[in-house]
Amino acid sequence: MLILSILFLNRTLRLIIILLKLTMANTSKIDNNLFKVPLSTGFRRFFYFVKPEESSFDSPENVPSYINEALPFFFVLIITENIINWYKDKKMMRLNDAMSSISAGIISQLPLLFGRSIEVVVFCYVHKHYKIAELNWNSPITWWIGFLGVDLGYYCLHRAGHEINLFWAAHQVHHSSQDYNLSTALRQSIFQRYCSWMFYAPLALFLPPQVYMVHVQFNLLYQYWIHTELIDTLGPLEWIMNTPSHHRVHHGRNPYCIDKNYAGTLIIWDRLFGTFQAEEREVSYGLVHPLQTWNPFNVQLCHFKWIWLRFNQEKTILDKLSTIFKGPGWHKGTPRLGKHEELPEVR
């Protein structure tokens, strides 16, 4: 099983490298950087162990693609996680689930074949035409403002992704796996980028685009390594940082886990805004109503189809709009997010 997992990941890595070369066809970044990031540099980026002076740039064009540079590390860590699980006689990655997750990750990158990410395009446009201040791009203060601003923006985006049904239709892709491992982190929606820009755009009123582009990548890289069951709790860091324990709760379908722990890097936002939940008992992962498919296209589209059916069934304009903009658990006669007591118990 371990050998099959490694062979599968090797073939998948080759496929994604081809896709990334197509995506970056007009640059040389893939050829020059993909396999030349030092191990120490590549791994510490996952933990946000970077200095302002090494990650500040004078223009958006000079910002590296940290995500592309991290690609080999994704798969090294997946293989390492499975070796440790095999050695400890713990549950290993299921190939069908991992294939579904990695396929979703590949699909999510397809829009980049046709141009720059919409989040970056909108951010640059807002900054150019509507900025009210111009922070110094190479100031450590600006770097830390970017760190906090992007992380708060991600919290708001992530919370909306769970509390607005239309956004959940995109985000549910990430939660559709009933496993929780590093391959799950790659399970992403092709549509989420089309609603995420609005939560970062206010930062463009004062934050240079290149600072945003750096932190939005490091924020995502940080979230990769917390998708694991190998790490228990991290002591005092649990009070400040998002950790594997906190994020396991977020991925749970147990009633006590629903709509909790939206943090990207800092768990302080959940503590401040009342959405924090500590890990209390064993977590069952996945959607409240699990999908019965491995088809990556069905995973991407199924909830949009469900919204369309519900929209057509509702009789009034208000109920039709509520189907789109209230929570996925809403139905007529319930609060905006539905009734918590209607959630099925998990055994």
KELUM-238473 format. One record per residue (C-alpha): z, x, y; residue in one letter. Coordinates in steps of 0.02 Angstrom, whole numbers, plus 32768, in hexadecimal, padded with zeros to 4 digits. Each point is the difference from the previous one (the first is absolute). Layout:
! residues N
Z:X:Y:A
...
//
This chain:
! residues 347
8000:8000:8000:M
802C:808D:8077:L
7F5B:805A:7FDC:I
7F9E:7F5F:801C:L
8059:7FE7:80A6:S
7FD3:80AF:803A:I
7F4A:7FEF:7FCB:L
7FF4:7F58:8058:F
804A:8046:80A1:L
7F8B:8096:7FFA:N
7F66:7F8F:7FF5:R
8045:7F8F:8088:T
801E:8095:8072:L
7F4B:8037:7FEB:R
7FC3:7F50:802C:L
806B:7FF8:809D:I
7FC6:80AD:8038:I
7F4C:7FC1:7FF7:I
8031:7F66:8066:L
8058:8069:8082:L
7F6B:8073:8011:K
7F96:7F67:8025:L
8082:7FBF:807A:T
8007:80A6:805D:M
7F45:801F:7FF4:A
7FF1:8032:80B7:N
808C:8080:7FFB:T
8030:8098:7F9B:S
80B7:7FD1:7FEE:K
7FF7:7FD6:7F47:I
7FAB:80A2:7FCE:D
806D:806D:806D:N
80AB:7FB2:7FEC:N
8014:7F97:7F64:L
8037:808D:7F8C:F
803A:807E:8081:K
80A0:7FB0:803F:V
8091:8072:7FCE:P
8075:7FB1:7F80:L
8097:800F:8072:S
7FA3:7FAE:8091:T
7FB7:7F76:7F95:G
80A6:7FD0:7FB1:F
806B:8007:809C:R
7F8A:7F88:8059:R
8035:7F79:7F85:F
80B1:8010:8042:F
7FCE:8007:80B9:Y
803A:80B6:8004:F
7F87:8030:808A:V
801C:804C:80AB:K
7FB8:7FB7:80A1:P
7FA8:80A2:8029:E
7F9F:8001:7F5A:E
7FCD:7F49:800B:S
7FD0:7FEA:80B8:S
7F49:7FFF:8032:F
7FA2:7FF7:80A3:D
7F84:7F7A:7FC8:S
7FEB:7F7D:7F76:P
7F6B:8061:7FBB:E
8070:8093:7FD6:N
807F:7F9C:7F99:V
7FEF:8030:7F48:P
7FEF:7F7D:7F79:S
80AC:801D:7FB5:Y
7FE2:7F74:7F83:I
7F63:8054:7FBB:N
8059:80A7:7FF9:E
808D:7FB0:7F9D:A
7F8B:7FBA:7F7B:L
801C:808A:7F7D:P
80BB:7FF3:801D:F
7FFE:7F45:7FDA:F
7FC0:8022:7F52:F
8069:809B:7FE1:V
8099:7F97:8026:L
7FC4:7F6F:7F92:I
7FE7:8078:7F6D:I
80A9:8052:8021:T
8056:7F56:8006:E
7FB4:7FD2:7F57:N
8030:80A6:7FB1:I
80B5:7FE7:8039:I
8000:7F4D:7FC0:N
7FB9:803A:7F59:W
8083:808B:7FF4:Y
808E:7F87:8029:K
7FB8:7F7C:7F8A:D
7FEC:7F84:8090:K
7F77:7F82:8023:K
7F5C:8056:8025:M
7F6F:7FC9:806A:M
7F92:7F7B:7FB0:R
7F4A:8035:800B:L
7FBF:7F50:8022:N
807C:7FE8:808E:D
7FE0:80AD:8047:A
7F44:7FE3:7FF8:M
8015:7F5D:805F:S
806B:8057:8083:S
7F8C:8094:8018:I
7F67:7F8F:8004:S
8053:7F9A:808A:A
801F:80A2:805E:G
7F4A:8031:7FF2:I
7FC5:7F53:8037:I
8075:8006:8096:S
7FA5:809B:8040:Q
7F51:7FB6:7FF7:L
7FFB:7FC6:80B7:P
8010:80B7:8034:L
7F52:801D:7FB8:L
7FBC:7FA4:8097:F
8066:804B:808D:G
80AC:8029:8043:R
8098:7F99:7FD5:S
800D:7F62:806A:I
80B6:802B:802B:E
7FC9:80A4:804F:V
7F6B:7FB2:8058:V
806C:7F78:804F:V
808B:8079:802D:F
7F87:8076:8058:C
7FAE:7F6F:805C:Y
80A5:7FB7:803E:V
803D:80AB:8036:H
7F61:8028:805D:K
7FF1:7F5C:805F:H
80B0:7FB9:800F:Y
807F:808D:7FF9:K
808F:7FF2:807E:I
803F:80B2:7FE6:A
7FC1:80A4:7FB9:E
8080:8060:7F9A:L
7FE4:80BA:7FE6:N
7FB0:8015:7F55:W
8054:80A8:7FDC:N
80B1:7FD0:8033:S
8084:7FF6:7F75:P
8044:7F66:8059:I
7F57:7FAA:7FEF:T
7FFC:8033:7F48:W
80AA:7FAE:7FE0:W
7FCF:7F65:8063:I
7F67:7FF5:7F90:G
806B:8013:7F65:F
8076:7F72:8031:L
7F77:7F91:804B:G
7F8D:800A:7F69:V
8091:7FE2:7F88:D
8039:7F67:8061:L
7F4C:7FC3:8008:G
7FF4:8013:7F43:Y
80A0:7F9C:7FE8:Y
7FB8:7F72:8068:C
7F59:8009:7FA6:L
8053:8003:7F56:H
8073:7F70:8028:R
7F6E:7F98:803F:A
7FA5:802C:7F5F:G
8087:7FA3:7FA0:H
8025:7F72:807A:E
7F4F:7FCA:8034:I
7F9B:7FBB:7F71:N
7F58:8041:803E:L
8045:80B1:800D:F
8057:7FED:7F58:W
7F56:7FDA:7FB3:A
7FD5:80B6:8025:A
80AA:804F:7FE2:H
8024:7FAA:7F5A:Q
7F85:807A:7FB0:V
8081:8089:8013:H
8087:7F95:7FAE:H
7F96:7FBF:7F70:S
8031:8087:7F84:S
8091:7FDB:7F8C:Q
801E:80BB:7FF0:D
8050:8072:8080:Y
7FC2:80B2:8000:N
7F9B:8077:806B:L
7F5B:7FB1:7FCF:S
8041:7F5C:804A:T
8002:8051:80AC:A
7F42:8010:7FF7:L
7FE8:7F44:7FE4:R
7FC4:7FCC:80AD:Q
7F9D:7F73:804F:S
7F53:8013:804A:I
802D:7F7B:8081:F
80A9:803A:8041:Q
7FB9:8079:807F:R
7FAF:7F6B:8058:Y
80A9:7FB7:802D:C
8067:809F:8015:S
7FAF:803A:80A3:W
8054:7F79:8068:M
80AE:8042:7FD8:F
7FD7:80B0:803A:Y
7F93:7FD4:8096:A
8095:7FED:8079:P
8026:80B8:7FE4:L
7F53:8029:8045:A
803C:7FCC:80AD:L
8059:80A8:800E:F
7FF0:8066:7F5F:L
7F6B:8077:7FEC:P
7F90:7FCA:7F6E:P
800E:80A9:7FAA:Q
80BE:7FEE:7FF8:V
7FED:7F55:7FB1:Y
7F80:8041:7F83:M
8078:8089:7FC7:V
8097:7F90:7FE8:H
7FA8:7F6E:7FAE:V
7FC7:8079:7F79:Q
80A9:8055:7FE8:F
8052:7F55:7FFB:N
7F90:7FCE:7F6E:L
8016:80A7:7FA7:L
80BD:7FEC:8009:Y
7FF2:7F57:7FAC:Q
7FA4:804B:7F6B:Y
808E:805D:7FAC:W
807C:7F70:800E:I
7F9B:7F9C:7F80:H
8061:8043:7F6B:T
808E:7FD2:7F8C:E
802B:80B6:7FDC:L
806A:8014:809D:I
80A2:7F9D:8007:D
8059:8002:80A8:T
8005:8089:8085:L
80B1:7FF7:8044:G
8012:7FF8:80BD:P
7F42:7FFD:8017:L
8005:7F4D:7FC0:E
8049:7FCB:80A8:W
7F6F:8045:8067:I
7F66:801F:7F98:M
7F95:7F90:7F93:N
8020:803B:7F4F:T
7FC1:7FD8:7F50:P
8098:7F91:7FE7:S
7FDD:7F9B:809E:H
7F48:7FF1:7FDA:H
801F:7FC9:7F4C:R
8059:7F6A:804A:V
7F6B:7FDE:806F:H
7F8C:7FFB:7F69:H
8073:7F8E:7F9E:G
7FDC:7F4B:7FD6:R
80B8:7FDB:7FE0:N
803B:7F7D:807D:P
8077:807C:8051:Y
7F6E:8076:8022:C
7F88:7F89:8056:I
7FD3:8029:80B5:D
8070:8099:800B:K
7FEF:80B7:8030:N
7F5E:8008:8064:Y
8020:80B2:803D:A
7F7D:8088:7FFE:G
8065:809E:801F:T
80A3:7FC8:8053:L
806A:7F78:7FAF:I
805C:7FE9:80A6:I
7F82:7F7A:8034:W
8032:7F92:7F6D:D
80B7:801B:8026:R
7FE4:7FD4:80B7:L
7F95:7F65:7FE2:F
805F:7FB6:7F6D:G
7F84:801F:7F74:T
805E:8088:7FA1:F
8034:7FEA:7F4B:Q
804F:8085:7F92:A
7FCE:8012:7F4A:E
8083:7F9C:7FA1:E
7FBA:7FE7:7F51:R
7F65:8024:7F9A:E
7F61:7FD4:805C:V
7F6C:7FA4:7FB5:S
7F61:802F:805A:Y
7F66:7FA3:8038:G
7FD5:7F59:804D:L
806F:7F66:7FF4:V
7F71:7FB1:7FA0:H
7FB0:8096:7FA5:P
7F45:8014:7FF8:L
7FB3:7FFB:7F53:Q
7F6F:8076:8023:T
7FD6:80B9:800B:W
7F5D:7FDD:805D:N
8010:805D:80A6:P
7F8C:7F86:805B:F
8065:7F6A:7FC7:N
809E:8059:8038:V
7FB4:801B:80AD:Q
7FBF:7F4E:8016:L
806E:7F8A:7F9C:C
807D:7FD0:8089:H
7F77:7FE1:8080:F
7FB5:7F86:7F83:K
80AA:7FAD:7FE9:W
8015:7FED:80BE:I
7F53:7FB1:800D:W
8029:7F81:7F79:L
80A8:7FD6:8051:R
7FAE:7FF4:80AB:F
7F84:7F7F:7FC1:N
8089:7F9C:7FA9:Q
806B:7FEC:809B:E
7FDE:7F61:8066:K
8034:802E:80B1:T
7FCB:808E:8073:I
80B5:8037:8012:L
8017:800D:7F44:D
7F5B:805B:7FED:K
8034:8080:8083:L
80AC:800D:7FB0:S
7FAC:802E:7F5C:T
7FB0:8095:8058:I
8088:803A:8077:F
80A5:7FD5:7FAD:K
8046:805B:7F6A:G
7FB1:8002:7F53:P
8093:7F98:7FBF:G
7FEB:7F77:8082:W
7FCF:7F4F:7FD4:H
8016:7F5E:805E:K
80B7:7FD6:801E:G
8041:80B3:7FF1:T
802F:8085:8080:P
7F7E:807D:803D:R
801D:8079:7F70:L
8021:7F7C:7F7C:G
80A3:7FDD:7FA5:K
8057:8095:7FB2:H
804D:7F91:7F7A:E
7F51:7FD3:7FC2:E
7FE1:80B3:7FC9:L
7FFC:800E:7F42:P
808A:8062:7FAC:E
7FCB:80A1:7FAD:V
8048:802F:7F56:R
//
